[in-house]
Amino acid sequence: HIIQLAARALDQVRVQALKQLDDKHSRPYKIMKTNWRLFHQTAPDAKHKQFLFGLNEYVTQQEAIDIALDTEPKFKQTYETYLALHDALMVRKHPAELANLLATYEPNGTAMDMTIATLKRHKVAVLAAVNSPYSNGPIEGVNRLIKSLKRSCFGFKNQLNFFKRIYQITA
């Protein structure tokens, strides 16, 4: 949920940057509009060129990100904060690094300010989550599978059949 909160803030800043761009046919606009998933990758490919739709040219993922980040400094700062948060929480799991990031963050008037303020307010719980090897991710995944099963099947006449189907999809 912590990364999800930061990702939402990143998307809000990206949309704000899009609204500030005057030229709707510029390369940065096209990258930020159609290839928004690039900004959620923690290790974009910097070696292999690929055709990016919307931009309609062959570039590496890192080149595309750099083109978009060069247009708006606040978006660049938010992106770098997002990457630092992701690394501290998911990759290295260093509570000291996360605490340092929260302490040294300078507000810039974006949605990431509220995210960092929320993390500071719940600092003890966030640091405990980093230290803990446990996650509720697998349970959330099973709940999502059950909800999608209920939507796709439009109900079961027999509850035992429903449970059997749950066991099949989660096995």
C-alpha positions in Angstrom: 0.0 0.0 0.0 2.9 2.3 0.6 4.2 1.9 -2.9 0.7 2.3 -4.2 0.4 5.6 -2.4 3.6 6.8 -4.0 2.6 5.6 -7.4 -0.7 7.5 -7.2 1.2 10.7 -6.3 3.6 10.1 -9.2 0.7 9.8 -11.6 -1.0 12.9 -10.3 2.2 14.9 -10.8 2.6 13.4 -14.3 -1.0 14.5 -15.2 -0.3 18.0 -13.9 2.9 18.1 -16.0 0.8 17.0 -19.0 -1.7 19.8 -18.5 1.1 22.4 -18.4 2.5 21.3 -21.7 1.2 23.6 -24.5 2.2 21.4 -27.5 0.0 18.3 -27.5 2.1 16.8 -30.3 5.5 17.1 -28.6 7.6 14.1 -27.8 7.4 14.6 -24.0 3.6 14.9 -24.1 3.3 11.7 -26.1 5.6 9.8 -23.8 3.9 10.9 -20.6 0.4 10.4 -22.1 0.7 7.0 -23.8 3.7 5.4 -22.1 2.9 6.2 -18.5 3.8 2.6 -17.4 7.5 3.4 -18.1 7.6 5.6 -15.0 6.5 2.8 -12.7 9.4 0.6 -13.8 12.2 0.5 -11.3 14.8 -0.7 -13.8 14.0 0.6 -17.3 15.9 -0.9 -20.2 18.7 1.4 -21.3 20.3 -1.0 -23.9 17.6 -2.2 -26.3 15.7 0.1 -28.5 12.0 -0.7 -29.0 9.2 0.9 -30.9 7.1 3.0 -28.5 3.5 3.5 -29.7 2.3 7.1 -29.3 5.8 8.3 -29.8 6.1 6.3 -33.1 9.9 5.8 -33.0 12.5 3.5 -31.7 14.1 4.5 -28.4 15.2 2.8 -25.3 13.0 3.0 -22.2 15.6 5.1 -20.4 15.8 7.6 -23.3 12.0 8.0 -23.3 12.0 8.6 -19.6 14.8 11.1 -19.9 12.9 13.0 -22.6 9.9 13.3 -20.4 11.8 14.2 -17.3 13.7 17.0 -18.9 10.6 19.0 -19.5 9.3 19.4 -16.0 11.7 19.6 -12.9 8.9 18.9 -10.4 8.0 15.7 -12.2 11.7 14.7 -12.3 12.0 15.3 -8.5 8.8 13.3 -7.9 10.1 10.5 -10.1 13.4 10.3 -8.3 11.6 10.3 -4.9 9.4 7.5 -6.1 12.4 5.4 -7.2 14.1 6.1 -3.9 11.0 5.0 -1.9 10.7 1.9 -4.0 14.3 0.9 -3.6 14.2 1.5 0.2 11.0 -0.4 0.6 11.1 -3.2 -1.9 14.7 -3.8 -3.2 17.1 -3.2 -0.3 14.6 -3.0 2.6 16.8 -0.6 4.6 14.8 1.2 7.3 17.6 3.7 7.9 17.6 4.7 4.2 13.8 5.2 4.3 14.0 7.2 7.5 16.8 9.3 5.9 14.6 9.8 2.8 11.6 11.0 4.9 13.8 13.3 6.9 15.6 14.9 4.0 12.6 15.3 1.6 12.0 18.9 0.6 8.4 19.8 -0.4 7.9 21.1 -3.9 4.2 21.7 -4.0 3.2 18.4 -5.6 1.1 15.4 -4.6 4.3 13.6 -3.4 4.4 16.1 -0.5 1.2 14.7 1.0 2.5 11.1 0.5 5.7 11.9 2.3 3.7 13.7 5.1 1.5 10.6 5.5 4.6 8.4 5.7 6.1 10.7 8.3 2.9 10.6 10.3 2.9 6.8 10.3 6.7 6.5 10.4 6.8 3.8 13.2 4.4 1.5 11.3 6.1 2.1 7.9 9.5 1.3 9.4 8.0 -1.8 11.1 6.6 -2.9 7.7 10.1 -2.6 6.2 11.7 -4.7 9.0 9.0 -7.4 8.8 9.4 -10.3 6.4 5.6 -10.7 6.2 3.2 -9.2 3.7 -0.5 -9.3 3.1 0.1 -9.3 -0.7 -0.6 -13.1 -1.2 -3.9 -12.8 0.7 -4.9 -9.7 -1.4 -4.0 -11.7 -4.5 -6.3 -14.6 -3.5 -9.1 -12.1 -2.7 -8.8 -10.6 -6.1 -8.9 -14.0 -7.8 -12.1 -14.9 -5.8 -13.8 -11.6 -6.7 -12.9 -12.0 -10.4 -14.3 -15.6 -10.3 -17.5 -14.4 -8.8 -17.8 -11.7 -11.5 -17.1 -14.1 -14.4 -19.3 -17.0 -13.2 -22.4 -14.9 -12.2 -22.8 -17.0 -9.1 -22.9 -20.7 -8.3 -26.0 -22.8 -7.4 -24.0 -25.1 -5.2 -21.6 -23.5 -2.7 -19.4 -26.6 -2.7 -18.7 -26.1 -6.4 -17.8 -22.5 -5.7 -15.2 -23.7 -3.1 -13.9 -26.3 -5.5 -13.4 -23.7 -8.1 -11.6 -21.4 -5.6 -9.2 -24.3 -4.8 -8.5 -24.8 -8.5 -7.6 -21.2 -9.3 -5.5 -20.7 -6.1 -3.6 -24.0 -6.3 
